[in-house]
Amino acid sequence: MTALSLSRLRFRGGEALSGLFLSPLILPAIVFAIGLLMYISLLGFEPSFFGLVIGHLVITLPYVVRTVSAVLARSDPFLEEA
């Protein structure tokens, strides 16, 4: 849904939002994982399965958004209407 809205809808700040979703690609995964673990423990939560799921979601979401956005850029918008 994120890739669909970023590629089909034009709204103010769309480029900034796209950059925000693709920003985890800049950091190496281990640096991000250590930072996320430190942030979760700073908030008072213990490392848990929920933290693991959130970490994997943040790491894998940019790949999905980028791939789906590329496919949507090449596809015909009339196919969605059909």
Order of alpha helices (4+ residues) and beta strands (2+ residues): alpha-alpha-alpha-alpha-alpha
